[in-house]
Amino acid sequence: MRLVFLTCIVMLAFAANSVLGRAAIGNHLMDATGFGLVRLLSGTAALLLLCQIQRKLIVQPWQQSLAGASALTLYMVGFSLAYKDLDAGLGALVLFGVVQITMFAWGAFTGQRSTSIQLLGAALALIGLAYVVWPKEDVSVDLWASGLMAMSGLGWGIYSLLGRGNGDPLVATGMNFLWASVLILPIVYLADGGQVMTLAGVVLAVISGALTSGLGYALWYRVLPQLQPQVAATIQLSVPVIAILAGAAVLREPIGFDLILGSVLVLGGIALVVRSPRALASPHTSSNEHAG
């Protein structure tokens, strides 16, 4: 029950990141890569401060830090740039669809074969998500932005897989954020010709970085070793649905039959995967998968 509760908290944090990012970048309160940089810097500050308060030794093998930071940077840059031009719903489908494919593929590659129930549940969840977020009207899809979001999904899938072998989640996440802040600097310089920064945009970026990203990702690293890659991938398909529901509650967006039916399919698929007898990672797997 504790694992379920913590996982739900993480999914809520992930959904909040989507809402915060859309609010800042979509409303032109901040440029995309600038938002990503402030998000990383504020997350780094919050995580390292917590490490100091808890008297944790802030050190990690450089191979792990570089691998985690690279994957995190790939996710941050792709996510921020894609949401400049891509429909939010379609972006969520591309992002978490690629995450699911990446983590299922890794599970198969490492011999963690999926049960028929897990495959059925994953397919059902993906169908439900596609039904919820796929554009219902004829709209042109920006292929470049879609590619950026796919890149982001690959980065997040790799980041999640790397987190299964880290030691202290708080230290690992703090070091990943620290090095990702360095890696993103040249991208910020080159990507946007003119930087946009408002007080509201900075506040949204700081909240996203320090709370829903920094602490949320540290908690994600804590629960990951207890989940199979296939389960971790499928559970994340709940994030777009949560984000849409949050948008309806916060932004007064209407909830129609499509949303209700799609949400039931997604949550039902997740239930099938999670209730599979092999839903939890084995102790042998958890102790032998190392980042980098």
C-alpha positions in Angstrom: 0.0 0.0 0.0 2.9 2.4 0.8 4.4 1.7 -2.7 1.1 2.5 -4.3 0.7 5.7 -2.4 4.2 6.9 -3.2 3.8 6.1 -6.8 0.5 8.0 -7.0 2.3 11.1 -5.5 4.9 10.8 -8.2 2.4 10.6 -11.0 0.6 13.7 -9.6 4.0 15.6 -9.5 4.6 14.6 -13.2 1.2 15.8 -14.2 1.8 19.1 -12.4 5.0 19.6 -14.4 2.9 19.4 -17.6 0.4 22.0 -16.3 3.2 24.3 -15.1 5.2 24.0 -18.3 2.2 24.7 -20.4 1.2 27.7 -18.3 4.6 29.3 -18.6 5.7 28.4 -22.1 2.3 28.3 -23.8 1.4 31.7 -22.4 4.8 33.2 -23.4 5.7 33.9 -19.8 9.1 32.4 -20.4 11.1 31.0 -23.3 11.3 27.2 -23.5 15.0 26.6 -22.8 15.1 29.3 -20.2 12.3 27.6 -18.4 14.2 24.3 -18.5 17.3 26.0 -17.1 15.5 27.7 -14.2 13.7 24.4 -13.6 17.0 22.5 -13.3 18.7 25.2 -11.2 15.9 25.4 -8.7 15.7 21.7 -8.5 19.4 21.4 -7.9 19.3 24.0 -5.1 16.4 22.3 -3.3 17.9 18.8 -3.6 21.3 19.8 -2.4 19.9 21.8 0.4 17.9 18.7 1.6 21.1 16.6 1.3 22.9 19.1 3.5 20.1 19.2 6.1 20.1 15.4 6.3 23.9 15.4 6.4 24.2 13.2 3.3 27.5 12.9 1.5 26.9 14.6 -1.8 29.0 12.4 -4.1 28.3 10.0 -6.9 30.5 8.2 -9.4 31.0 10.5 -12.4 29.8 7.9 -14.8 26.4 7.7 -13.1 26.2 11.5 -12.9 27.0 12.0 -16.5 24.6 9.3 -17.7 21.7 10.5 -15.6 22.4 14.2 -16.4 22.6 13.5 -20.1 19.3 11.6 -20.1 17.7 14.3 -18.0 18.9 17.1 -20.3 17.6 15.2 -23.3 14.2 15.1 -21.7 14.2 18.7 -20.5 15.2 20.2 -23.8 12.9 18.1 -26.0 9.9 18.7 -23.6 10.4 22.4 -23.5 11.0 23.0 -27.2 8.3 20.7 -28.4 5.6 22.5 -26.4 6.3 25.7 -28.2 4.5 24.3 -31.3 2.9 20.9 -30.5 -0.6 20.3 -29.3 -0.5 19.4 -25.6 -2.5 16.3 -26.0 -0.6 14.9 -28.9 2.6 15.8 -27.2 1.7 13.8 -24.2 0.8 10.8 -26.4 4.2 11.0 -28.2 6.1 11.5 -24.9 4.7 8.7 -22.9 4.2 6.4 -25.8 8.0 6.5 -26.4 8.7 6.1 -22.7 6.6 3.0 -22.7 8.2 1.5 -25.8 11.7 2.3 -24.4 11.1 0.7 -21.0 9.3 -2.4 -22.4 12.1 -2.9 -24.9 14.7 -2.7 -22.1 12.7 -5.1 -20.0 12.6 -7.6 -22.9 16.3 -7.1 -23.7 17.3 -7.8 -20.1 15.2 -11.0 -20.0 12.3 -9.5 -18.0 9.6 -10.9 -20.2 6.1 -9.5 -20.0 3.2 -11.7 -19.1 0.2 -11.8 -21.5 -1.8 -9.8 -18.9 0.9 -7.1 -18.8 0.9 -6.8 -22.6 -2.9 -6.7 -22.7 -2.9 -4.0 -20.0 -0.2 -1.9 -21.6 -2.0 -2.1 -25.0 -5.3 -1.2 -23.4 -3.8 1.8 -21.5 -2.0 3.1 -24.7 -5.3 2.8 -26.7 -7.1 4.7 -24.0 -4.5 7.4 -23.9 -4.6 7.7 -27.7 -8.4 8.0 -27.6 -8.2 10.8 -25.0 -5.5 13.0 -26.5 -5.6 12.3 -30.3 -6.8 15.4 -32.1 -10.5 15.1 -33.0 -10.4 17.7 -35.7 -8.3 18.0 -38.9 -5.1 19.7 -37.7 -1.6 19.8 -39.1 1.0 18.0 -37.0 4.4 19.7 -36.6 6.7 16.8 -37.4 9.8 18.6 -36.0 8.0 19.3 -32.7 6.8 15.7 -32.7 10.4 14.5 -33.2 11.6 16.7 -30.3 8.9 15.2 -28.0 9.9 11.7 -29.1 13.5 12.6 -28.2 12.2 13.8 -24.8 10.4 10.5 -24.3 13.6 8.6 -25.1 15.5 10.7 -22.6 12.9 10.2 -19.8 12.7 6.4 -20.5 16.5 6.2 -20.2 16.5 8.4 -17.1 13.9 6.1 -15.4 15.9 3.0 -16.3 19.1 4.5 -14.9 17.3 5.3 -11.6 16.7 1.6 -10.9 20.3 1.1 -9.9 21.2 4.2 -8.0 21.9 4.2 -4.3 20.6 7.2 -2.4 17.7 8.7 -4.5 18.1 12.2 -3.1 21.8 12.4 -3.7 21.5 10.8 -7.2 18.8 13.2 -8.3 20.6 16.2 -6.9 23.8 15.3 -8.8 21.8 14.6 -12.0 20.2 18.0 -11.8 23.5 19.7 -11.0 25.3 18.3 -14.1 22.2 18.7 -16.3 22.2 22.4 -15.4 25.7 22.6 -16.8 24.9 20.6 -19.9 21.9 22.7 -20.8 23.7 26.0 -20.8 25.1 25.9 -24.4 21.6 24.8 -25.6 20.0 27.8 -23.9 22.5 30.1 -25.6 22.0 28.6 -29.0 18.3 27.6 -29.1 16.4 30.8 -28.5 17.3 34.0 -30.3 15.5 36.2 -27.7 15.0 35.2 -24.1 11.6 35.9 -22.5 11.5 36.0 -18.7 8.7 37.3 -16.5 8.2 37.1 -12.8 5.2 34.8 -13.2 7.2 32.5 -15.6 10.2 32.3 -13.1 7.8 31.4 -10.2 6.2 28.6 -12.3 9.7 27.3 -13.3 10.9 27.4 -9.7 7.8 25.5 -8.4 8.3 23.0 -11.2 12.0 22.6 -10.5 12.1 22.6 -6.7 8.9 20.7 -5.9 7.3 18.7 -8.7 10.6 17.9 -10.5 13.3 17.8 -7.9 11.4 16.1 -5.1 9.2 14.3 -7.5 12.1 12.7 -9.3 13.9 11.8 -6.1 10.8 10.0 -5.0 10.5 8.3 -8.4 14.1 7.0 -8.0 13.1 5.6 -4.6 10.1 3.6 -5.9 11.7 2.5 -9.3 13.8 -0.4 -7.9 10.5 -2.0 -6.7 8.9 -2.0 -10.1 9.5 -3.9 -13.3 10.4 -1.6 -16.2 7.1 -2.6 -17.9 5.1 -1.7 -14.9 6.9 1.7 -14.4 6.3 2.5 -18.1 2.6 1.7 -18.1 1.9 3.5 -14.8 3.3 6.7 -16.4 0.5 6.6 -19.0 -1.8 7.9 -16.2 0.1 11.2 -16.3 -1.6 12.7 -19.4 -5.0 11.8 -18.1 -4.3 13.3 -14.7 -3.0 16.5 -16.4 -6.1 16.8 -18.5 -8.3 16.3 -15.4 -6.2 18.9 -13.6 -6.6 21.3 -16.5 -10.4 20.9 -16.4 -10.4 21.6 -12.6 -8.0 24.5 -12.7 -8.7 26.0 -16.1 -12.4 25.2 -16.2 -11.9 23.1 -19.4 -15.0 20.9 -20.2 -14.9 17.1 -19.5 -16.7 15.1 -22.2 -17.6 11.5 -22.8 -14.3 10.9 -24.8 -12.3 11.9 -21.7 -14.3 9.7 -19.4 -14.1 6.6 -21.6 -10.4 7.1 -22.4 -9.5 7.6 -18.7 -11.4 4.4 -17.8 -9.4 2.5 -20.5 -6.1 3.9 -19.3 -6.7 3.2 -15.6 -8.1 -0.2 -16.4 -5.0 -1.1 -18.4 -2.7 0.1 -15.6 -4.7 -2.0 -13.1 -4.1 -5.1 -15.2 -0.3 -4.5 -15.4 0.0 -3.6 -11.7 -2.1 -6.6 -10.5 0.1 -9.0 -12.6 1.9 -11.6 -10.3 5.2 -10.2 -11.7 4.4 -6.5 -11.2 7.2 -6.0 -8.6 10.8 -6.1 -9.4 12.7 -9.1 -8.0 15.4 -8.3 -5.4 18.0 -9.8 -7.7 17.1 -7.5 -10.5 17.1 -4.4 -8.3 20.5 -5.0 -6.8 22.3 -5.7 -10.1 21.1 -2.9 -12.4 23.4 0.0 -12.1 23.3 3.4 -13.8 25.8 4.3 -16.4 
